[in-house]
């Protein structure tokens, strides 16, 4: 059995809670899996990760001393 990092479990719980809060009905694991693997959602996740990485790289450049 594969273990899931705590941060991923918390993210899935947050998505699940959001669906229940906004629709009045919890999503099934199958519904969540289907939604999370849609091309549009994958593209959005990729974009968020790329922006986060760029932010880190930018911060690294501004923090490093320039001797």
Buried (B, 14 or more C-beta within 10 A) or exposed (E): EEEEEEEEEEEBEEBBEEBEEEEEEEBEEEEBEEEEEEEEEEEEEEEEEEEEEEEEEEEEEEEEEEE
